[in-house]
């Protein structure tokens, strides 16, 4: 053993612990060659940006032990509140639920930090909030808090800069960091570093040339000795390789004559290889040894210490849920990154059954290099508590592809980091179900099928009526079947509200069920699939549309009620905690793939779709066509209905959006007030004393809010401040601060400096903020209603320097600790946060018009076969199903930030009607069945991938005339 390399001992420890993800760990020992007795410690070596990348509960437990040790040794420095919260989770993990007597005894015997006595009351106060939290959940929350701290995983290496100033160097997953004491003063991301080297005691960082940077090409630091310098250089080489490379670098061949420089290379799997290995099930899972390890590490003197029995099995913690396959009855085990879901109950069964199903199909979330990750929250025993925040200064998350709900019914999502700019990611759309080989169509099968169908454009317009009607009917059933069934089993809704909702939705559902049948029968005749001997007269749709639109006018009385329905439901939720909880739980079911109140607006949106379809049909037909007169009459009827209800719809959309945003925010109680209109939301970087930090901004017609991701189990954004728009001015500040796309927003009481990600984003914000300022100036009430619970602005009126905003989210809001309710994680707000973009109310209005459903063939960048999927496009997002009969989506792809193009010759697609969706390293090809459907998909997706300027949007909404 004395002759064996350290790797043998490391591997032996990992095997003994049954530790699958041992690559994150290393052996630590004193660097003294002449010591007789050397203590070797098994420690965390590589700290990923998010513990969500750790797949195994055992790995997270060992990371939690490392945090505990770093606290005790003074390595993990933070403020008292953060320290107390960290220790409270450790205590919960060790002794279980809060008991004041037991807590005091335990804290007296166990010292987690020096001078712990001063914090004991605060520790117990936090511990009281963790009732029912399992050890696995405590580990998860401990790491969630720790990873946001500046000193998490930091190992300081003393050095001096060129001026002789004492500093500390450190290396992290993002690159090289420079500290003065325990304060980070600089960072050099791997993307900026061209070369790392050392010469004797000098450590050298050669940077890539950057016109915007004031740094020299080569930075030089002096360390204590050559050995210290070389040791730090090796650590940097290993971190770079582990976090940035796809695979272990190959060793350089030894030179025949002379060797120059060190031949040291990183050996072992990279993080990408570790994630792929675990994700693909390369290891055969055994039961984790975590239970026995926990009992070994428990304090022997602690009488009350016991390990709670609720230790999640490894497979459970990774949500290996069963999924419904395309062959009926067949089930597949979900992979760790792409989990599946149980077959949903039929409509005749209670939709409440859906609550009992833990597995939800979730497509993988992938992240950009040097960025933090974000996961949907869930709050259920024996499940991991996903993280909620993103690291300060890492505002650019790339891929978010998520299921349509957060909370109890959502499986954990495993995260794959984009480890290099060209990383070949596992796709967000991969899941066992969506990649079942038996579901992939052959080319011949598709070609034969295509030949059977008519080719005229009018047929495909008629087919669009049918495909979108199927989705609309399913959306109505969310209310009339699933919601109604759930309401009938719970005593939470007043009878008057029940009658108001269902008496106005049931007639719509009944009517559109018959309407869809008529359309499908007409299409069957048109295609020759039914009564094929009947010739002529069936290659039209205008007559069916005219008849049904005329009948629809009789239902207008119900459509007028939808304003009242939306208002009364929100009032009921506001006045009844029981109803609020019920609606929130229903919204977390898989069938409710959009916010609940969105479904209440669907009937009004559908009228606009009919109008658009009839406009296209009338534009296509020549005036002498047999179907033109009916189509023109149908267009006139639906245009009249839309005109009558349009003002009501605009008012309802704003009301709905305000209530949807209210769920995403904490620190504000009265967002929804009469006269307030939503204008734009999106991600901007805010300049503070700590540099540029990502913030989420919400612009209304009277006020601008800015928020950050807080430590909340409910996945919400915490309001940091608000700026009234009355009297505000906008100034271009690029030259003053040296930051691209930078603005100063100068209010009467406070000024803030913000930067957009691109010039286009900056222009959108300037246009909308200026519009909002103009509206506020014309308002009769210059002072907006103050936002309750918002932090007060203590700035003096003349303060225009960089805002010294507090980052202490842990202590800033008790509500963030009190509201431990789950919350859906795929709202537009979250997507904008990840993609560093913004959307306006006009974009939302355009999105309402641009909805589409139908079959598409999908292919990944590096795959051969095309797979047929039913796709629903709505709310800037593609939702994927195996067939139109499925009750809920299997995966989704939010498209904000994506680019839409046609494949080039070099991509070797060689098929007609193919479009390409592309975001960073994520590439998907989709194939439509005809030129018309191809153009329609291009049209609706373009509306989501390129958000509108106000001027363009206003012209877009002008109606066609004939």
C-alpha positions, -999 to 999 in steps of 0.1 A, spaced: 0 0 0 29 23 7 39 21 -29 4 26 -43 -6 60 -57 -32 81 -38 -58 72 -64 -59 37 -50 -68 49 -15 -93 74 -29 -110 47 -50 -110 23 -20 -128 49 1 -154 55 -26 -160 18 -30 -163 14 8 -189 41 9 -206 29 -23 -201 65 -35 -210 68 -72 -200 104 -75 -165 101 -59 -150 124 -86 -161 155 -66 -139 144 -37 -102 142 -31 -76 134 -4 -61 162 17 -29 160 37 -2 183 50 25 192 25 54 182 47 76 155 33 94 146 65 64 140 88 63 106 104 25 105 109 4 119 81 -34 124 85 -51 120 52 -86 135 50 -113 126 25 -127 161 15 -148 178 -12 -124 189 -39 -147 203 -67 -177 224 -56 -202 226 -85 -222 259 -89 -253 241 -77 -258 211 -55 -287 201 -78 -260 187 -101 -253 161 -74 -275 132 -82 -270 110 -51 -283 117 -16 -251 103 -2 -230 128 -22 -252 157 -9 -248 144 26 -210 144 24 -211 179 9 -233 189 39 -206 174 63 -180 195 44 -201 227 50 -204 218 87 -166 214 89 -159 246 70 -182 265 94 -164 250 124 -129 259 110 -139 294 101 -135 289 63 -171 295 55 -176 331 68 -210 348 66 -232 370 86 -250 359 118 -283 353 101 -269 330 74 -248 312 100 -278 306 123 -299 294 94 -271 270 83 -267 256 118 -305 252 122 -306 229 92 -277 209 106 -295 206 139 -327 195 121 -307 168 103 -291 156 135 -319 156 161 -351 160 141 -380 184 148 -377 214 172 -380 209 209 -367 238 230 -353 217 258 -336 192 235 -323 220 213 -307 238 242 -290 206 254 -278 198 220 -264 232 213 -247 232 246 -229 199 238 -222 206 201 -202 236 190 -207 243 153 -189 276 153 -168 295 179 -188 319 200 -220 300 192 -238 311 224 -247 345 210 -266 329 181 -284 301 199 -317 319 202 -317 327 165 -307 291 156 -337 278 176 -360 303 160 -350 291 125 -351 254 136 -387 259 147 -396 265 110 -382 231 98 -409 209 113 -413 177 93 -381 182 73 -362 150 67 -324 147 70 -322 146 32 -342 178 29 -321 194 55 -289 186 36 -305 200 5 -315 233 21 -281 236 39 -264 234 5 -289 257 -11 -280 284 15 -243 277 15 -238 277 -22 -250 314 -24 -223 325 1 -193 342 -13 -169 319 6 -186 286 -3 -160 261 -14 -133 287 -13 -97 277 -3 -75 308 0 -39 308 -12 -19 338 1 -1 359 -25 9 394 -34 0 415 -64 26 435 -84 24 464 -60 32 441 -31 -4 443 -16 -13 411 3 -42 393 -14 -55 357 -16 -60 337 -47 -87 310 -50 -101 288 -78 -137 279 -83 -159 263 -110 -161 297 -128 -124 306 -128 -97 323 -108 -108 346 -79 -89 373 -61 -97 381 -24 -86 408 0 -91 392 33 -125 374 29 -138 399 3 -138 391 -34 -123 419 -53 -118 404 -87 -127 373 -108 -112 360 -141 -137 336 -157 -123 306 -176 -137 321 -208 -114 351 -204 -83 331 -194 -60 321 -223 -32 305 -204 -22 297 -168 15 293 -159 41 297 -132 77 307 -131 94 300 -98 73 319 -73 53 339 -99 18 328 -109 8 341 -143 -26 346 -158 -27 354 -195 -60 369 -206 -77 369 -239 -77 404 -255 -108 424 -247 -114 459 -260 -137 467 -231 -113 456 -204 -88 477 -186 -68 447 -175 -33 440 -188 -28 411 -211 -8 392 -184 -15 393 -147 13 384 -122 10 373 -86 38 364 -62 35 334 -39 55 322 -9 76 296 -28 78 277 -60 61 247 -44 32 268 -32 29 283 -67 31 250 -85 6 235 -61 -20 263 -68 -13 261 -106 -21 223 -105 -53 230 -86 -63 255 -112 -55 231 -141 -77 204 -124 -106 228 -118 -105 240 -154 -105 205 -168 -131 191 -145 -157 219 -151 -149 229 -186 -138 198 -206 -160 171 -220 -136 143 -212 -104 136 -195 -75 153 -214 -51 129 -230 -15 130 -217 11 147 -239 37 123 -254 70 125 -236 96 143 -255 126 123 -267 153 147 -257 142 177 -237 112 183 -216 100 219 -211 76 228 -184 54 206 -163 38 175 -178 10 176 -152 -24 168 -166 -58 163 -149 -66 126 -146 -101 114 -139 -136 119 -152 -148 155 -159 -181 167 -144 -197 162 -178 -186 126 -178 -198 121 -142 -232 135 -150 -236 115 -181 -225 83 -164 -251 87 -136 -278 100 -159 -274 70 -183 -275 45 -155 -239 34 -161 -237 23 -124 -259 -3 -109 -275 13 -80 -274 -3 -46 -290 10 -15 -272 40 -1 -251 36 30 -262 70 42 -283 56 71 -254 39 87 -230 68 80 -254 92 96 -256 71 127 -218 68 128 -213 106 126 -240 113 153 -226 125 186 -222 95 209 -229 118 239 -261 131 226 -289 112 243 -317 126 222 -300 121 188 -317 97 166 -318 93 128 -353 99 115 -366 69 96 -376 90 66 -344 86 47 -353 86 10 -342 56 -10 -317 66 -36 -340 57 -65 -369 77 -49 -348 107 -44 -340 108 -80 -377 104 -89 -374 74 -111 -411 75 -119 -428 53 -143 -440 68 -176 -467 58 -200 -452 44 -232 -466 47 -267 -476 11 -266 -506 9 -242 -498 -4 -208 -461 -4 -213 -441 15 -187 -405 27 -187 -383 38 -159 -375 75 -161 -339 85 -163 -325 109 -137 -325 140 -159 -357 132 -178 -383 118 -155 -416 104 -166 -451 104 -153 -478 79 -145 -507 75 -169 -532 102 -160 -567 93 -149 -593 94 -176 -618 123 -176 -644 101 -160 -622 96 -130 -615 123 -105 -587 146 -116 -578 148 -79 -560 115 -84 -534 134 -101 -522 148 -68 -511 114 -57 -488 110 -86 -453 121 -78 -436 116 -111 -440 143 -137 -424 143 -170 -397 170 -168 -372 177 -195 -337 184 -185 -326 218 -175 -293 228 -189 -272 257 -178 -246 280 -194 -210 280 -183 -202 301 -153 -238 304 -143 -259 293 -114 -288 270 -117 -324 272 -107 -348 244 -99 -385 241 -94 -396 239 -58 -414 211 -42 -425 207 -6 -432 170 1 -417 146 26 -390 123 13 -383 145 -17 -353 168 -23 -359 205 -18 -347 220 -51 -328 253 -51 -344 286 -58 -317 311 -64 -290 320 -88 -255 330 -79 -249 367 -77 -230 380 -107 -240 350 -128 -271 363 -146 -270 343 -178 -287 309 -175 -293 293 -208 -317 265 -212 -349 261 -192 -371 233 -203 -395 223 -177 -428 206 -170 -459 227 -166 -461 227 -129 -439 230 -98 -447 217 -63 -457 183 -50 -465 168 -84 -432 178 -99 -402 155 -101 -368 168 -92 -349 180 -122 -313 171 -127 -291 197 -142 -265 194 -168 -240 222 -170 -229 235 -203 -193 229 -196 -179 246 -227 -193 269 -254 -196 240 -278 -209 215 -253 -230 188 -267 -259 188 -243 -284 162 -235 -315 177 -249 -343 192 -228 -367 172 -248 -352 138 -241 -373 115 -219 -377 78 -220 -412 82 -235 -403 108 -260 -373 87 -272 -389 53 -274 -375 38 -306 -408 21 -313 -424 55 -316 -401 68 -343 -416 67 -378 -397 55 -408 -394 78 -438 -414 54 -460 -443 54 -436 -444 91 -436 -442 94 -474 -470 69 -479 -492 88 -454 -485 121 -470 -496 109 -504 -531 100 -491 -539 136 -480 -553 164 -502 -527 190 -511 -548 222 -514 -542 251 -490 -579 253 -480 -577 217 -467 -548 225 -444 -566 257 -432 -596 235 -423 -572 210 -406 -559 238 -385 -594 245 -373 -596 209 -362 -562 206 -345 -566 238 -325 -602 229 -316 -589 197 -301 -566 217 -278 -593 242 -270 -617 214 -260 -590 200 -237 -585 234 -222 -623 237 -215 -622 203 -199 -596 215 -174 -624 236 -160 -655 216 -167 -642 182 -159 -610 183 -138 -616 215 -118 -653 208 -113 -646 172 -102 -620 184 -77 -643 212 -64 -671 188 -58 -649 167 -35 -638 197 -14 -659 220 7 -639 251 -2 -659 271 -28 -692 289 -22 -722 275 -41 -727 309 -59 -692 309 -72 -695 272 -83 -727 280 -102 -712 311 -118 -682 292 -131 -696 259 -143 -730 271 -155 -711 294 -179 -685 269 -190 -705 237 -194 -726 251 -223 -694 261 -241 -679 226 -236 -711 209 -249 -713 232 -280 -676 228 -289 -677 190 -285 -703 190 -313 -684 216 -333 -653 195 -333 -672 164 -344 -686 183 -374 -652 196 -384 -636 161 -382 -664 145 -402 -659 171 -429 -622 165 -430 -628 127 -432 -650 133 -463 -624 157 -477 -597 131 -473 -618 103 -487 -616 84 -455 -654 83 -450 -681 76 -476 -654 77 -503 -680 71 -530 -695 105 -524 -679 129 -548 -677 167 -546 -692 192 -523 -670 183 -493 -638 201 -502 -649 232 -482 -652 243 -446 -669 278 -448 -704 263 -445 -695 244 -413 -678 275 -399 -708 298 -408 -733 275 -392 -714 271 -360 -703 307 -356 -740 317 -360 -749 292 -333 -720 305 -312 -736 339 -311 -763 324 -289 -735 316 -263 -724 353 -261 -743 356 -228 -719 331 -212 -688 349 -227 -699 382 -211 -699 364 -177 -662 355 -179 -651 389 -166 -673 383 -135 -660 347 -132 -623 358 -131 -630 387 -107 -651 366 -83 -627 337 -83 -598 360 -74 -619 377 -47 -628 342 -33 -591 332 -32 -582 365 -15 -609 360 12 -605 323 18 -572 306 27 -589 273 21 -599 282 -15 -564 297 -21 -547 264 -10 -572 244 -31 -566 264 -63 -529 264 -58 -529 226 -53 -551 221 -84 -527 244 -104 -499 220 -95 -516 191 -112 -501 180 -145 -533 186 -163 -532 223 -154 -502 230 -176 -509 268 -175 -519 292 -147 -554 283 -138 -569 318 -146 -555 315 -181 -580 288 -188 -608 312 -179 -597 335 -207 -596 307 -233 -631 312 -247 -624 348 -256 -590 340 -271 -607 313 -292 -629 338 -310 -598 356 -322 -584 323 -336 -616 317 -356 -613 353 -369 -577 348 -380 -585 315 -396 -614 328 -416 -593 358 -427 -567 335 -441 -593 314 -458 -610 345 -474 -576 358 -485 -569 324 -501 -601 319 -520 -609 338 -552 -643 356 -551 -658 330 -575 -649 300 -553 -679 280 -541 -668 283 -505 -660 320 -506 -695 333 -498 -700 312 -467 -664 319 -456 -669 357 -460 -702 356 -441 -686 335 -413 -658 361 -411 -683 389 -408 -701 372 -380 -670 363 -360 -655 398 -365 -687 413 -350 -684 390 -320 -647 398 -315 -654 436 -317 -681 434 -291 -659 414 -266 -625 428 -274 -625 456 -248 -636 432 -222 -609 408 -231 -581 434 -229 -593 444 -194 -594 408 -183 -559 400 -197 -544 428 -176 -564 417 -146 -552 381 -151 -516 391 -157 -515 412 -125 -528 383 -104 -503 359 -121 -474 382 -113 -487 386 -77 -480 348 -73 -444 353 -84 -437 381 -60 -432 384 -23 -427 416 -3 -458 433 -19 -494 429 -8 -514 452 -30 -501 447 -65 -536 445 -80 -552 479 -76 -577 498 -99 -561 516 -127 -527 498 -125 -516 483 -159 -488 459 -165 -463 470 -192 -431 449 -192 -411 424 -171 -376 412 -176 -341 407 -164 -317 436 -161 -283 439 -144 -284 465 -116 -252 483 -106 -246 483 -69 -216 484 -46 -209 448 -54 -209 453 -91 -235 443 -117 -261 419 -102 -290 403 -119 -324 417 -110 -359 411 -122 -378 443 -131 -415 448 -134 -428 479 -151 -464 492 -145 -480 524 -156 -473 540 -122 -442 523 -107 -411 502 -115 -403 473 -92 -370 455 -89 -366 421 -73 -342 393 -68 -344 356 -64 -349 350 -27 -344 319 -6 -380 308 -7 -394 273 -11 -421 289 -32 -398 299 -60 -407 336 -59 -390 369 -64 -385 392 -35 -392 429 -40 -361 450 -31 -375 484 -40 -399 505 -61 -395 537 -81 -425 558 -88 -426 569 -124 -439 604 -118 -411 628 -124 -386 601 -135 -360 608 -162 -339 583 -182 -302 590 -189 -278 571 -211 -249 562 -188 -226 539 -209 -197 564 -209 -201 574 -172 -199 538 -159 -181 521 -187 -209 494 -189 -226 486 -222 -263 493 -227 -264 512 -193 -291 536 -181 -296 558 -151 -332 559 -140 -334 591 -119 -365 593 -97 -375 620 -73 -364 601 -43 -339 575 -56 -318 568 -87 -306 534 -99 -283 523 -127 -292 493 -148 -277 476 -178 -295 455 -205 -280 424 -221 -282 438 -256 -289 471 -274 -322 458 -286 -333 449 -250 -322 484 -239 -343 500 -266 -374 481 -256 -370 491 -220 -363 528 -229 -394 529 -251 -417 513 -225 -403 532 -195 -406 565 -214 -442 556 -224 -450 548 -187 -434 580 -175 -456 600 -200 -487 581 -187 -477 589 -151 -472 626 -159 -508 628 -174 -522 609 -144 -544 629 -120 -527 612 -91 -489 617 -93 -482 595 -62 -490 558 -68 -504 538 -39 -475 527 -18 -466 490 -21 -471 474 13 -442 453 26 -417 468 2 -385 478 19 -383 516 25 -360 537 4 -337 555 27 -318 573 0 -314 610 1 -329 628 -30 -295 638 -43 -279 604 -41 -270 593 -76 -240 571 -68 -241 533 -71 -268 519 -49 -254 500 -19 -282 475 -19 -282 448 8 -278 413 -4 -289 397 28 -320 378 15 -318 355 44 -327 381 70 -346 405 48 -379 387 48 -396 366 74 -422 359 48 -397 340 27 -393 316 56 -430 315 65 -445 309 30 -432 274 25 -458 266 -2 -448 251 -35 -451 272 -66 -450 265 -103 -416 272 -117 -422 278 -154 -440 311 -155 -427 336 -181 -410 355 -152 -388 325 -145 -380 320 -182 -370 356 -186 -348 353 -156 -330 323 -170 -328 337 -206 -318 372 -195 -346 387 -216 -379 406 -212 -415 405 -225 -441 432 -226 -479 431 -223 -481 436 -260 -460 404 -265 -485 386 -243 -514 399 -264 -497 388 -296 -490 354 -280 -527 351 -274 -533 354 -311 -504 331 -320 -515 297 -307 -512 265 -327 -516 227 -324 -507 198 -346 -484 169 -353 -447 177 -360 -418 154 -367 -389 162 -344 -352 154 -347 -322 162 -325 -290 176 -338 -271 143 -338 -299 118 -343 -311 101 -375 -347 93 -371 -377 116 -370 -402 112 -342 -438 121 -344 -452 142 -316 -484 162 -309 -473 198 -302 -493 226 -286 -478 261 -289 -491 286 -264 -477 312 -239 -443 314 -257 -438 277 -252 -440 244 -271 -457 216 -251 -451 180 -263 -475 151 -262 -475 116 -276 -509 122 -291 -537 148 -290 -556 124 -267 -532 128 -238 -545 149 -209 -512 166 -201 -479 174 -217 -448 152 -213 -423 180 -217 -421 216 -227 -397 240 -244 -400 277 -236 -389 296 -267 -380 331 -254 -345 338 -264 -344 311 -291 -336 318 -328 -358 304 -356 -340 296 -389 -341 272 -419 -314 245 -419 -284 251 -441 -271 227 -468 -242 217 -445 -267 204 -419 -277 176 -443 -314 176 -435 -326 171 -471 -363 172 -462 -390 197 -471 -408 220 -446 -381 218 -419 -374 246 -394 -346 248 -368 -348 261 -332 -315 271 -318 -303 285 -285 -266 284 -277 -256 247 -281 -292 235 -282 -305 227 -316 -338 210 -326 -353 203 -360 -390 202 -366 -407 190 -398 -442 200 -409 -465 181 -432 -472 208 -458 -461 242 -469 -490 259 -452 -484 242 -418 -447 250 -421 -455 287 -427 -479 287 -398 -455 271 -374 -428 296 -385 -452 325 -380 -464 316 -345 -429 306 -332 -414 338 -346 -438 357 -325 -422 341 -294 -386 341 -304 -385 378 -314 -405 400 -289 -422 430 -303 -414 467 -301 -445 487 -292 -446 504 -326 -444 472 -345 -469 455 -323 -495 482 -327 -494 479 -364 -496 441 -361 -529 444 -343 -547 463 -370 -575 442 -384 -575 430 -420 -601 444 -443 -618 428 -473 
